[in-house]
Amino acid sequence: MSKIREYQILSEPEGQTMTLAAKVNEQLQDGWRLYGDPFGLAGHLHQAMVRKEKEVKLSVDRIRKTSDD
């Protein structure tokens, strides 16, 4: 089994805190989780998010024989 994780960073200019909060809430309802605290950089507010890990089964149960060696 392999785990797949998706990351994203939401961003809005400083002073647009409510817009960022609305984006974060929308992503939370889509199965994303907060990843750390919000941070400010270069006049913008950012929030990192991660999507829930999904188990992916890599199928190696059957290997088809293609030639008689």
mmCIF file as Biopython writes it, N, C-alpha, C and O atoms, coordinates in Angstrom:
data_model
#
loop_
_atom_site.group_PDB
_atom_site.id
_atom_site.type_symbol
_atom_site.label_atom_id
_atom_site.label_alt_id
_atom_site.label_comp_id
_atom_site.label_asym_id
_atom_site.label_entity_id
_atom_site.label_seq_id
_atom_site.pdbx_PDB_ins_code
_atom_site.Cartn_x
_atom_site.Cartn_y
_atom_site.Cartn_z
_atom_site.occupancy
_atom_site.B_iso_or_equiv
_atom_site.auth_seq_id
_atom_site.auth_asym_id
_atom_site.pdbx_PDB_model_num
ATOM 1   N N  . MET A ? 1  ? 0.838   -1.176  0.000   1.0 0.0 1  A 1 
ATOM 2   C CA . MET A ? 1  ? 0.000   0.000   0.000   1.0 0.0 1  A 1 
ATOM 3   C C  . MET A ? 1  ? 0.888   1.247   0.000   1.0 0.0 1  A 1 
ATOM 4   O O  . MET A ? 1  ? 1.956   1.268   0.613   1.0 0.0 1  A 1 
ATOM 5   N N  . SER A ? 2  ? 0.441   2.239   -0.672  1.0 0.0 2  A 1 
ATOM 6   C CA . SER A ? 2  ? 1.153   3.503   -0.754  1.0 0.0 2  A 1 
ATOM 7   C C  . SER A ? 2  ? 0.211   4.628   -0.324  1.0 0.0 2  A 1 
ATOM 8   O O  . SER A ? 2  ? -0.995  4.562   -0.562  1.0 0.0 2  A 1 
ATOM 9   N N  . LYS A ? 3  ? 0.767   5.651   0.307   1.0 0.0 3  A 1 
ATOM 10  C CA . LYS A ? 3  ? -0.065  6.769   0.751   1.0 0.0 3  A 1 
ATOM 11  C C  . LYS A ? 3  ? 0.184   7.963   -0.154  1.0 0.0 3  A 1 
ATOM 12  O O  . LYS A ? 3  ? 1.328   8.279   -0.480  1.0 0.0 3  A 1 
ATOM 13  N N  . ILE A ? 4  ? -0.881  8.617   -0.555  1.0 0.0 4  A 1 
ATOM 14  C CA . ILE A ? 4  ? -0.793  9.802   -1.394  1.0 0.0 4  A 1 
ATOM 15  C C  . ILE A ? 4  ? -1.269  10.986  -0.570  1.0 0.0 4  A 1 
ATOM 16  O O  . ILE A ? 4  ? -2.303  10.917  0.094   1.0 0.0 4  A 1 
ATOM 17  N N  . ARG A ? 5  ? -0.518  12.058  -0.617  1.0 0.0 5  A 1 
ATOM 18  C CA . ARG A ? 5  ? -0.847  13.267  0.119   1.0 0.0 5  A 1 
ATOM 19  C C  . ARG A ? 5  ? -0.793  14.441  -0.846  1.0 0.0 5  A 1 
ATOM 20  O O  . ARG A ? 5  ? 0.114   14.533  -1.672  1.0 0.0 5  A 1 
ATOM 21  N N  . GLU A ? 6  ? -1.760  15.331  -0.740  1.0 0.0 6  A 1 
ATOM 22  C CA . GLU A ? 6  ? -1.773  16.536  -1.566  1.0 0.0 6  A 1 
ATOM 23  C C  . GLU A ? 6  ? -1.622  17.747  -0.663  1.0 0.0 6  A 1 
ATOM 24  O O  . GLU A ? 6  ? -2.224  17.816  0.409   1.0 0.0 6  A 1 
ATOM 25  N N  . TYR A ? 7  ? -0.818  18.696  -1.103  1.0 0.0 7  A 1 
ATOM 26  C CA . TYR A ? 7  ? -0.601  19.929  -0.358  1.0 0.0 7  A 1 
ATOM 27  C C  . TYR A ? 7  ? -1.038  21.120  -1.199  1.0 0.0 7  A 1 
ATOM 28  O O  . TYR A ? 7  ? -1.003  21.071  -2.429  1.0 0.0 7  A 1 
ATOM 29  N N  . GLN A ? 8  ? -1.445  22.186  -0.530  1.0 0.0 8  A 1 
ATOM 30  C CA . GLN A ? 8  ? -1.728  23.449  -1.213  1.0 0.0 8  A 1 
ATOM 31  C C  . GLN A ? 8  ? -1.521  24.587  -0.220  1.0 0.0 8  A 1 
ATOM 32  O O  . GLN A ? 8  ? -1.616  24.399  0.993   1.0 0.0 8  A 1 
ATOM 33  N N  . ILE A ? 9  ? -1.239  25.761  -0.755  1.0 0.0 9  A 1 
ATOM 34  C CA . ILE A ? 9  ? -1.114  26.960  0.074   1.0 0.0 9  A 1 
ATOM 35  C C  . ILE A ? 9  ? -2.100  27.988  -0.453  1.0 0.0 9  A 1 
ATOM 36  O O  . ILE A ? 9  ? -2.044  28.386  -1.616  1.0 0.0 9  A 1 
ATOM 37  N N  . LEU A ? 10 ? -3.004  28.409  0.420   1.0 0.0 10 A 1 
ATOM 38  C CA . LEU A ? 10 ? -3.966  29.457  0.078   1.0 0.0 10 A 1 
ATOM 39  C C  . LEU A ? 10 ? -3.345  30.794  0.452   1.0 0.0 10 A 1 
ATOM 40  O O  . LEU A ? 10 ? -2.622  30.888  1.444   1.0 0.0 10 A 1 
ATOM 41  N N  . SER A ? 11 ? -3.624  31.825  -0.332  1.0 0.0 11 A 1 
ATOM 42  C CA . SER A ? 11 ? -3.000  33.120  -0.108  1.0 0.0 11 A 1 
ATOM 43  C C  . SER A ? 11 ? -3.961  34.255  -0.433  1.0 0.0 11 A 1 
ATOM 44  O O  . SER A ? 11 ? -4.756  34.167  -1.369  1.0 0.0 11 A 1 
ATOM 45  N N  . GLU A ? 12 ? -3.874  35.311  0.349   1.0 0.0 12 A 1 
ATOM 46  C CA . GLU A ? 12 ? -4.634  36.548  0.132   1.0 0.0 12 A 1 
ATOM 47  C C  . GLU A ? 12 ? -3.782  37.712  0.593   1.0 0.0 12 A 1 
ATOM 48  O O  . GLU A ? 12 ? -2.965  37.553  1.499   1.0 0.0 12 A 1 
ATOM 49  N N  . PRO A ? 13 ? -3.953  38.883  -0.010  1.0 0.0 13 A 1 
ATOM 50  C CA . PRO A ? 13 ? -3.218  40.065  0.462   1.0 0.0 13 A 1 
ATOM 51  C C  . PRO A ? 13 ? -3.587  40.387  1.913   1.0 0.0 13 A 1 
ATOM 52  O O  . PRO A ? 13 ? -4.707  40.132  2.355   1.0 0.0 13 A 1 
ATOM 53  N N  . GLU A ? 14 ? -2.618  40.953  2.644   1.0 0.0 14 A 1 
ATOM 54  C CA . GLU A ? 14 ? -2.903  41.351  4.024   1.0 0.0 14 A 1 
ATOM 55  C C  . GLU A ? 14 ? -4.090  42.294  4.033   1.0 0.0 14 A 1 
ATOM 56  O O  . GLU A ? 14 ? -4.224  43.136  3.145   1.0 0.0 14 A 1 
ATOM 57  N N  . GLY A ? 15 ? -4.945  42.161  5.023   1.0 0.0 15 A 1 
ATOM 58  C CA . GLY A ? 15 ? -6.156  42.966  5.104   1.0 0.0 15 A 1 
ATOM 59  C C  . GLY A ? 15 ? -7.365  42.226  4.539   1.0 0.0 15 A 1 
ATOM 60  O O  . GLY A ? 15 ? -8.497  42.685  4.691   1.0 0.0 15 A 1 
ATOM 61  N N  . GLN A ? 16 ? -7.139  41.108  3.902   1.0 0.0 16 A 1 
ATOM 62  C CA . GLN A ? 16 ? -8.222  40.295  3.334   1.0 0.0 16 A 1 
ATOM 63  C C  . GLN A ? 16 ? -8.411  39.013  4.161   1.0 0.0 16 A 1 
ATOM 64  O O  . GLN A ? 16 ? -8.641  37.934  3.617   1.0 0.0 16 A 1 
ATOM 65  N N  . THR A ? 17 ? -8.309  39.160  5.471   1.0 0.0 17 A 1 
ATOM 66  C CA . THR A ? 17 ? -8.381  38.003  6.368   1.0 0.0 17 A 1 
ATOM 67  C C  . THR A ? 17 ? -9.681  37.223  6.209   1.0 0.0 17 A 1 
ATOM 68  O O  . THR A ? 17 ? -9.671  35.992  6.238   1.0 0.0 17 A 1 
ATOM 69  N N  . MET A ? 18 ? -10.781 37.915  6.045   1.0 0.0 18 A 1 
ATOM 70  C CA . MET A ? 18 ? -12.074 37.230  5.925   1.0 0.0 18 A 1 
ATOM 71  C C  . MET A ? 18 ? -12.162 36.444  4.617   1.0 0.0 18 A 1 
ATOM 72  O O  . MET A ? 18 ? -12.775 35.377  4.576   1.0 0.0 18 A 1 
ATOM 73  N N  . THR A ? 19 ? -11.557 36.960  3.556   1.0 0.0 19 A 1 
ATOM 74  C CA . THR A ? 19 ? -11.540 36.239  2.284   1.0 0.0 19 A 1 
ATOM 75  C C  . THR A ? 19 ? -10.732 34.955  2.416   1.0 0.0 19 A 1 
ATOM 76  O O  . THR A ? 19 ? -11.142 33.903  1.926   1.0 0.0 19 A 1 
ATOM 77  N N  . LEU A ? 20 ? -9.581  35.046  3.081   1.0 0.0 20 A 1 
ATOM 78  C CA . LEU A ? 20 ? -8.758  33.856  3.308   1.0 0.0 20 A 1 
ATOM 79  C C  . LEU A ? 20 ? -9.507  32.856  4.177   1.0 0.0 20 A 1 
ATOM 80  O O  . LEU A ? 20 ? -9.473  31.655  3.913   1.0 0.0 20 A 1 
ATOM 81  N N  . ALA A ? 21 ? -10.178 33.344  5.207   1.0 0.0 21 A 1 
ATOM 82  C CA . ALA A ? 21 ? -10.944 32.459  6.089   1.0 0.0 21 A 1 
ATOM 83  C C  . ALA A ? 21 ? -12.048 31.733  5.314   1.0 0.0 21 A 1 
ATOM 84  O O  . ALA A ? 21 ? -12.295 30.551  5.555   1.0 0.0 21 A 1 
ATOM 85  N N  . ALA A ? 22 ? -12.706 32.424  4.396   1.0 0.0 22 A 1 
ATOM 86  C CA . ALA A ? 22 ? -13.763 31.796  3.594   1.0 0.0 22 A 1 
ATOM 87  C C  . ALA A ? 22 ? -13.179 30.704  2.694   1.0 0.0 22 A 1 
ATOM 88  O O  . ALA A ? 22 ? -13.772 29.635  2.547   1.0 0.0 22 A 1 
ATOM 89  N N  . LYS A ? 23 ? -12.013 30.974  2.092   1.0 0.0 23 A 1 
ATOM 90  C CA . LYS A ? 23 ? -11.354 29.966  1.249   1.0 0.0 23 A 1 
ATOM 91  C C  . LYS A ? 23 ? -10.956 28.741  2.069   1.0 0.0 23 A 1 
ATOM 92  O O  . LYS A ? 23 ? -11.140 27.602  1.640   1.0 0.0 23 A 1 
ATOM 93  N N  . VAL A ? 24 ? -10.406 28.997  3.263   1.0 0.0 24 A 1 
ATOM 94  C CA . VAL A ? 24 ? -9.990  27.902  4.144   1.0 0.0 24 A 1 
ATOM 95  C C  . VAL A ? 24 ? -11.192 27.059  4.541   1.0 0.0 24 A 1 
ATOM 96  O O  . VAL A ? 24 ? -11.125 25.831  4.488   1.0 0.0 24 A 1 
ATOM 97  N N  . ASN A ? 25 ? -12.293 27.696  4.937   1.0 0.0 25 A 1 
ATOM 98  C CA . ASN A ? 25 ? -13.495 26.962  5.332   1.0 0.0 25 A 1 
ATOM 99  C C  . ASN A ? 25 ? -14.045 26.119  4.178   1.0 0.0 25 A 1 
ATOM 100 O O  . ASN A ? 25 ? -14.508 24.998  4.391   1.0 0.0 25 A 1 
ATOM 101 N N  . GLU A ? 26 ? -13.994 26.651  2.978   1.0 0.0 26 A 1 
ATOM 102 C CA . GLU A ? 26 ? -14.455 25.906  1.798   1.0 0.0 26 A 1 
ATOM 103 C C  . GLU A ? 26 ? -13.609 24.652  1.581   1.0 0.0 26 A 1 
ATOM 104 O O  . GLU A ? 26 ? -14.135 23.578  1.287   1.0 0.0 26 A 1 
ATOM 105 N N  . GLN A ? 27 ? -12.293 24.801  1.729   1.0 0.0 27 A 1 
ATOM 106 C CA . GLN A ? 27 ? -11.405 23.654  1.548   1.0 0.0 27 A 1 
ATOM 107 C C  . GLN A ? 27 ? -11.572 22.626  2.675   1.0 0.0 27 A 1 
ATOM 108 O O  . GLN A ? 27 ? -11.472 21.422  2.441   1.0 0.0 27 A 1 
ATOM 109 N N  . LEU A ? 28 ? -11.825 23.106  3.891   1.0 0.0 28 A 1 
ATOM 110 C CA . LEU A ? 28 ? -12.050 22.184  5.014   1.0 0.0 28 A 1 
ATOM 111 C C  . LEU A ? 28 ? -13.262 21.296  4.752   1.0 0.0 28 A 1 
ATOM 112 O O  . LEU A ? 28 ? -13.259 20.118  5.108   1.0 0.0 28 A 1 
ATOM 113 N N  . GLN A ? 29 ? -14.289 21.854  4.136   1.0 0.0 29 A 1 
ATOM 114 C CA . GLN A ? 29 ? -15.486 21.065  3.834   1.0 0.0 29 A 1 
ATOM 115 C C  . GLN A ? 29 ? -15.246 20.082  2.695   1.0 0.0 29 A 1 
ATOM 116 O O  . GLN A ? 29 ? -16.006 19.129  2.527   1.0 0.0 29 A 1 
ATOM 117 N N  . ASP A ? 30 ? -14.187 20.310  1.909   1.0 0.0 30 A 1 
ATOM 118 C CA . ASP A ? 30 ? -13.836 19.399  0.817   1.0 0.0 30 A 1 
ATOM 119 C C  . ASP A ? 30 ? -12.869 18.310  1.255   1.0 0.0 30 A 1 
ATOM 120 O O  . ASP A ? 30 ? -12.375 17.557  0.416   1.0 0.0 30 A 1 
ATOM 121 N N  . GLY A ? 31 ? -12.588 18.209  2.549   1.0 0.0 31 A 1 
ATOM 122 C CA . GLY A ? 31 ? -11.727 17.138  3.039   1.0 0.0 31 A 1 
ATOM 123 C C  . GLY A ? 31 ? -10.278 17.547  3.283   1.0 0.0 31 A 1 
ATOM 124 O O  . GLY A ? 31 ? -9.450  16.698  3.617   1.0 0.0 31 A 1 
ATOM 125 N N  . TRP A ? 32 ? -9.960  18.811  3.124   1.0 0.0 32 A 1 
ATOM 126 C CA . TRP A ? 32 ? -8.609  19.292  3.404   1.0 0.0 32 A 1 
ATOM 127 C C  . TRP A ? 32 ? -8.476  19.569  4.895   1.0 0.0 32 A 1 
ATOM 128 O O  . TRP A ? 32 ? -9.474  19.807  5.575   1.0 0.0 32 A 1 
ATOM 129 N N  . ARG A ? 33 ? -7.238  19.539  5.409   1.0 0.0 33 A 1 
ATOM 130 C CA . ARG A ? 33 ? -6.952  19.851  6.809   1.0 0.0 33 A 1 
ATOM 131 C C  . ARG A ? 33 ? -5.904  20.955  6.872   1.0 0.0 33 A 1 
ATOM 132 O O  . ARG A ? 33 ? -5.093  21.112  5.959   1.0 0.0 33 A 1 
ATOM 133 N N  . LEU A ? 34 ? -5.933  21.712  7.959   1.0 0.0 34 A 1 
ATOM 134 C CA . LEU A ? 34 ? -4.917  22.740  8.177   1.0 0.0 34 A 1 
ATOM 135 C C  . LEU A ? 34 ? -3.570  22.073  8.398   1.0 0.0 34 A 1 
ATOM 136 O O  . LEU A ? 34 ? -3.486  21.019  9.027   1.0 0.0 34 A 1 
ATOM 137 N N  . TYR A ? 35 ? -2.526  22.685  7.882   1.0 0.0 35 A 1 
ATOM 138 C CA . TYR A ? 35 ? -1.175  22.162  8.052   1.0 0.0 35 A 1 
ATOM 139 C C  . TYR A ? 35 ? -0.324  23.311  8.592   1.0 0.0 35 A 1 
ATOM 140 O O  . TYR A ? 35 ? 0.243   24.088  7.824   1.0 0.0 35 A 1 
ATOM 141 N N  . GLY A ? 36 ? -0.242  23.408  9.896   1.0 0.0 36 A 1 
ATOM 142 C CA . GLY A ? 36 ? 0.493   24.496  10.532  1.0 0.0 36 A 1 
ATOM 143 C C  . GLY A ? 36 ? -0.377  25.732  10.722  1.0 0.0 36 A 1 
ATOM 144 O O  . GLY A ? 36 ? -1.583  25.719  10.474  1.0 0.0 36 A 1 
ATOM 145 N N  . ASP A ? 37 ? 0.268   26.785  11.164  1.0 0.0 37 A 1 
ATOM 146 C CA . ASP A ? 37 ? -0.413  28.050  11.427  1.0 0.0 37 A 1 
ATOM 147 C C  . ASP A ? 37 ? -0.369  28.948  10.196  1.0 0.0 37 A 1 
ATOM 148 O O  . ASP A ? 37 ? 0.499   28.781  9.339   1.0 0.0 37 A 1 
ATOM 149 N N  . PRO A ? 38 ? -1.303  29.906  10.101  1.0 0.0 38 A 1 
ATOM 150 C CA . PRO A ? 38 ? -1.201  30.884  9.016   1.0 0.0 38 A 1 
ATOM 151 C C  . PRO A ? 38 ? 0.060   31.732  9.214   1.0 0.0 38 A 1 
ATOM 152 O O  . PRO A ? 38 ? 0.505   31.956  10.340  1.0 0.0 38 A 1 
ATOM 153 N N  . PHE A ? 39 ? 0.616   32.192  8.109   1.0 0.0 39 A 1 
ATOM 154 C CA . PHE A ? 39 ? 1.826   33.009  8.207   1.0 0.0 39 A 1 
ATOM 155 C C  . PHE A ? 39 ? 1.778   34.140  7.185   1.0 0.0 39 A 1 
ATOM 156 O O  . PHE A ? 39 ? 1.107   34.046  6.157   1.0 0.0 39 A 1 
ATOM 157 N N  . GLY A ? 40 ? 2.501   35.200  7.492   1.0 0.0 40 A 1 
ATOM 158 C CA . GLY A ? 40 ? 2.564   36.350  6.596   1.0 0.0 40 A 1 
ATOM 159 C C  . GLY A ? 40 ? 3.914   36.412  5.909   1.0 0.0 40 A 1 
ATOM 160 O O  . GLY A ? 40 ? 4.949   36.148  6.521   1.0 0.0 40 A 1 
ATOM 161 N N  . LEU A ? 41 ? 3.895   36.767  4.620   1.0 0.0 41 A 1 
ATOM 162 C CA . LEU A ? 41 ? 5.128   36.891  3.860   1.0 0.0 41 A 1 
ATOM 163 C C  . LEU A ? 41 ? 4.879   37.817  2.678   1.0 0.0 41 A 1 
ATOM 164 O O  . LEU A ? 41 ? 3.930   37.624  1.919   1.0 0.0 41 A 1 
ATOM 165 N N  . ALA A ? 42 ? 5.718   38.801  2.529   1.0 0.0 42 A 1 
ATOM 166 C CA . ALA A ? 42 ? 5.670   39.721  1.385   1.0 0.0 42 A 1 
ATOM 167 C C  . ALA A ? 42 ? 4.291   40.366  1.205   1.0 0.0 42 A 1 
ATOM 168 O O  . ALA A ? 42 ? 3.799   40.480  0.083   1.0 0.0 42 A 1 
ATOM 169 N N  . GLY A ? 43 ? 3.672   40.785  2.308   1.0 0.0 43 A 1 
ATOM 170 C CA . GLY A ? 43 ? 2.394   41.482  2.213   1.0 0.0 43 A 1 
ATOM 171 C C  . GLY A ? 43 ? 1.196   40.590  1.967   1.0 0.0 43 A 1 
ATOM 172 O O  . GLY A ? 43 ? 0.124   41.088  1.623   1.0 0.0 43 A 1 
ATOM 173 N N  . HIS A ? 44 ? 1.345   39.284  2.131   1.0 0.0 44 A 1 
ATOM 174 C CA . HIS A ? 44 ? 0.245   38.338  1.946   1.0 0.0 44 A 1 
ATOM 175 C C  . HIS A ? 44 ? 0.121   37.443  3.168   1.0 0.0 44 A 1 
ATOM 176 O O  . HIS A ? 44 ? 1.103   37.198  3.870   1.0 0.0 44 A 1 
ATOM 177 N N  . LEU A ? 45 ? -1.076  36.960  3.418   1.0 0.0 45 A 1 
ATOM 178 C CA . LEU A ? 45 ? -1.321  35.943  4.442   1.0 0.0 45 A 1 
ATOM 179 C C  . LEU A ? 45 ? -1.446  34.599  3.728   1.0 0.0 45 A 1 
ATOM 180 O O  . LEU A ? 45 ? -2.084  34.507  2.679   1.0 0.0 45 A 1 
ATOM 181 N N  . HIS A ? 46 ? -0.838  33.564  4.295   1.0 0.0 46 A 1 
ATOM 182 C CA . HIS A ? 46 ? -0.841  32.237  3.684   1.0 0.0 46 A 1 
ATOM 183 C C  . HIS A ? 46 ? -1.320  31.201  4.691   1.0 0.0 46 A 1 
ATOM 184 O O  . HIS A ? 46 ? -1.115  31.347  5.896   1.0 0.0 46 A 1 
ATOM 185 N N  . GLN A ? 47 ? -1.956  30.159  4.184   1.0 0.0 47 A 1 
ATOM 186 C CA . GLN A ? 47 ? -2.356  29.020  5.016   1.0 0.0 47 A 1 
ATOM 187 C C  . GLN A ? 47 ? -2.059  27.750  4.234   1.0 0.0 47 A 1 
ATOM 188 O O  . GLN A ? 47 ? -2.593  27.534  3.146   1.0 0.0 47 A 1 
ATOM 189 N N  . ALA A ? 48 ? -1.202  26.917  4.805   1.0 0.0 48 A 1 
ATOM 190 C CA . ALA A ? 48 ? -0.895  25.630  4.178   1.0 0.0 48 A 1 
ATOM 191 C C  . ALA A ? 48 ? -1.966  24.627  4.566   1.0 0.0 48 A 1 
ATOM 192 O O  . ALA A ? 48 ? -2.456  24.621  5.695   1.0 0.0 48 A 1 
ATOM 193 N N  . MET A ? 49 ? -2.325  23.769  3.600   1.0 0.0 49 A 1 
ATOM 194 C CA . MET A ? 49 ? -3.342  22.745  3.845   1.0 0.0 49 A 1 
ATOM 195 C C  . MET A ? 49 ? -2.886  21.430  3.224   1.0 0.0 49 A 1 
ATOM 196 O O  . MET A ? 49 ? -2.100  21.410  2.277   1.0 0.0 49 A 1 
ATOM 197 N N  . VAL A ? 50 ? -3.394  20.338  3.776   1.0 0.0 50 A 1 
ATOM 198 C CA . VAL A ? 50 ? -3.072  19.012  3.268   1.0 0.0 50 A 1 
ATOM 199 C C  . VAL A ? 50 ? -4.368  18.228  3.126   1.0 0.0 50 A 1 
ATOM 200 O O  . VAL A ? 50 ? -5.256  18.321  3.974   1.0 0.0 50 A 1 
ATOM 201 N N  . ARG A ? 51 ? -4.471  17.453  2.046   1.0 0.0 51 A 1 
ATOM 202 C CA . ARG A ? 51 ? -5.648  16.601  1.872   1.0 0.0 51 A 1 
ATOM 203 C C  . ARG A ? 51 ? -5.394  15.299  2.608   1.0 0.0 51 A 1 
ATOM 204 O O  . ARG A ? 51 ? -4.264  14.816  2.677   1.0 0.0 51 A 1 
ATOM 205 N N  . LYS A ? 52 ? -6.455  14.745  3.152   1.0 0.0 52 A 1 
ATOM 206 C CA . LYS A ? 52 ? -6.339  13.487  3.880   1.0 0.0 52 A 1 
ATOM 207 C C  . LYS A ? 52 ? -5.579  12.453  3.068   1.0 0.0 52 A 1 
ATOM 208 O O  . LYS A ? 52 ? -5.702  12.380  1.845   1.0 0.0 52 A 1 
ATOM 209 N N  . GLU A ? 53 ? -4.798  11.664  3.771   1.0 0.0 53 A 1 
ATOM 210 C CA . GLU A ? 53 ? -4.065  10.593  3.111   1.0 0.0 53 A 1 
ATOM 211 C C  . GLU A ? 53 ? -5.043  9.564   2.576   1.0 0.0 53 A 1 
ATOM 212 O O  . GLU A ? 53 ? -6.043  9.244   3.218   1.0 0.0 53 A 1 
ATOM 213 N N  . LYS A ? 54 ? -4.747  9.059   1.410   1.0 0.0 54 A 1 
ATOM 214 C CA . LYS A ? 54 ? -5.570  8.015   0.823   1.0 0.0 54 A 1 
ATOM 215 C C  . LYS A ? 54 ? -4.714  6.777   0.641   1.0 0.0 54 A 1 
ATOM 216 O O  . LYS A ? 54 ? -3.592  6.855   0.141   1.0 0.0 54 A 1 
ATOM 217 N N  . GLU A ? 55 ? -5.243  5.646   1.043   1.0 0.0 55 A 1 
ATOM 218 C CA . GLU A ? 55 ? -4.545  4.386   0.834   1.0 0.0 55 A 1 
ATOM 219 C C  . GLU A ? 55 ? -4.753  3.956   -0.614  1.0 0.0 55 A 1 
ATOM 220 O O  . GLU A ? 55 ? -5.883  3.894   -1.098  1.0 0.0 55 A 1 
ATOM 221 N N  . VAL A ? 56 ? -3.677  3.668   -1.283  1.0 0.0 56 A 1 
ATOM 222 C CA . VAL A ? 56 ? -3.750  3.211   -2.656  1.0 0.0 56 A 1 
ATOM 223 C C  . VAL A ? 56 ? -3.087  1.847   -2.721  1.0 0.0 56 A 1 
ATOM 224 O O  . VAL A ? 56 ? -1.919  1.701   -2.361  1.0 0.0 56 A 1 
ATOM 225 N N  . LYS A ? 57 ? -3.822  0.862   -3.173  1.0 0.0 57 A 1 
ATOM 226 C CA . LYS A ? 57 ? -3.282  -0.483  -3.268  1.0 0.0 57 A 1 
ATOM 227 C C  . LYS A ? 57 ? -2.616  -0.642  -4.627  1.0 0.0 57 A 1 
ATOM 228 O O  . LYS A ? 57 ? -3.247  -0.505  -5.675  1.0 0.0 57 A 1 
ATOM 229 N N  . LEU A ? 58 ? -1.331  -0.932  -4.577  1.0 0.0 58 A 1 
ATOM 230 C CA . LEU A ? 58 ? -0.607  -1.192  -5.807  1.0 0.0 58 A 1 
ATOM 231 C C  . LEU A ? 58 ? -0.759  -2.670  -6.124  1.0 0.0 58 A 1 
ATOM 232 O O  . LEU A ? 58 ? -0.360  -3.520  -5.328  1.0 0.0 58 A 1 
ATOM 233 N N  . SER A ? 59 ? -1.321  -2.977  -7.255  1.0 0.0 59 A 1 
ATOM 234 C CA . SER A ? 59 ? -1.650  -4.351  -7.596  1.0 0.0 59 A 1 
ATOM 235 C C  . SER A ? 59 ? -0.425  -5.094  -8.126  1.0 0.0 59 A 1 
ATOM 236 O O  . SER A ? 59 ? 0.050   -4.845  -9.233  1.0 0.0 59 A 1 
ATOM 237 N N  . VAL A ? 60 ? 0.063   -6.004  -7.306  1.0 0.0 60 A 1 
ATOM 238 C CA . VAL A ? 60 ? 1.140   -6.903  -7.737  1.0 0.0 60 A 1 
ATOM 239 C C  . VAL A ? 60 ? 0.732   -8.343  -7.439  1.0 0.0 60 A 1 
ATOM 240 O O  . VAL A ? 60 ? 1.570   -9.242  -7.375  1.0 0.0 60 A 1 
ATOM 241 N N  . ASP A ? 61 ? -0.565  -8.539  -7.258  1.0 0.0 61 A 1 
ATOM 242 C CA . ASP A ? 61 ? -1.060  -9.878  -6.920  1.0 0.0 61 A 1 
ATOM 243 C C  . ASP A ? 61 ? -0.862  -10.854 -8.062  1.0 0.0 61 A 1 
ATOM 244 O O  . ASP A ? 61 ? -0.508  -12.011 -7.834  1.0 0.0 61 A 1 
ATOM 245 N N  . ARG A ? 62 ? -1.085  -10.404 -9.284  1.0 0.0 62 A 1 
ATOM 246 C CA . ARG A ? 62 ? -0.962  -11.284 -10.442 1.0 0.0 62 A 1 
ATOM 247 C C  . ARG A ? 62 ? 0.030   -10.700 -11.428 1.0 0.0 62 A 1 
ATOM 248 O O  . ARG A ? 62 ? -0.063  -9.538  -11.824 1.0 0.0 62 A 1 
ATOM 249 N N  . ILE A ? 63 ? 0.959   -11.515 -11.803 1.0 0.0 63 A 1 
ATOM 250 C CA . ILE A ? 63 ? 1.872   -11.145 -12.866 1.0 0.0 63 A 1 
ATOM 251 C C  . ILE A ? 63 ? 1.631   -12.131 -14.000 1.0 0.0 63 A 1 
ATOM 252 O O  . ILE A ? 63 ? 1.795   -13.341 -13.838 1.0 0.0 63 A 1 
ATOM 253 N N  . ARG A ? 64 ? 1.245   -11.600 -15.134 1.0 0.0 64 A 1 
ATOM 254 C CA . ARG A ? 64 ? 0.909   -12.442 -16.258 1.0 0.0 64 A 1 
ATOM 255 C C  . ARG A ? 64 ? 2.194   -12.944 -16.935 1.0 0.0 64 A 1 
ATOM 256 O O  . ARG A ? 64 ? 3.104   -12.168 -17.228 1.0 0.0 64 A 1 
ATOM 257 N N  . LYS A ? 65 ? 2.241   -14.245 -17.170 1.0 0.0 65 A 1 
ATOM 258 C CA . LYS A ? 65 ? 3.363   -14.830 -17.860 1.0 0.0 65 A 1 
ATOM 259 C C  . LYS A ? 65 ? 3.146   -14.626 -19.360 1.0 0.0 65 A 1 
ATOM 260 O O  . LYS A ? 65 ? 2.107   -15.002 -19.903 1.0 0.0 65 A 1 
ATOM 261 N N  . THR A ? 66 ? 4.137   -14.026 -20.019 1.0 0.0 66 A 1 
ATOM 262 C CA . THR A ? 66 ? 3.964   -13.709 -21.434 1.0 0.0 66 A 1 
ATOM 263 C C  . THR A ? 66 ? 4.746   -14.611 -22.374 1.0 0.0 66 A 1 
ATOM 264 O O  . THR A ? 66 ? 4.483   -14.639 -23.576 1.0 0.0 66 A 1 
ATOM 265 N N  . SER A ? 67 ? 5.712   -15.353 -21.828 1.0 0.0 67 A 1 
ATOM 266 C CA . SER A ? 67 ? 6.463   -16.260 -22.710 1.0 0.0 67 A 1 
ATOM 267 C C  . SER A ? 67 ? 6.944   -17.473 -21.914 1.0 0.0 67 A 1 
ATOM 268 O O  . SER A ? 67 ? 7.069   -17.417 -20.691 1.0 0.0 67 A 1 
ATOM 269 N N  . ASP A ? 68 ? 7.207   -18.546 -22.612 1.0 0.0 68 A 1 
ATOM 270 C CA . ASP A ? 68 ? 7.732   -19.753 -21.987 1.0 0.0 68 A 1 
ATOM 271 C C  . ASP A ? 68 ? 9.246   -19.768 -22.159 1.0 0.0 68 A 1 
ATOM 272 O O  . ASP A ? 68 ? 9.742   -20.072 -23.244 1.0 0.0 68 A 1 
ATOM 273 N N  . ASP A ? 69 ? 9.981   -19.446 -21.107 1.0 0.0 69 A 1 
ATOM 274 C CA . ASP A ? 69 ? 11.440  -19.440 -21.184 1.0 0.0 69 A 1 
ATOM 275 C C  . ASP A ? 69 ? 12.013  -20.632 -20.453 1.0 0.0 69 A 1 
ATOM 276 O O  . ASP A ? 69 ? 13.231  -20.801 -20.407 1.0 0.0 69 A 1 
#
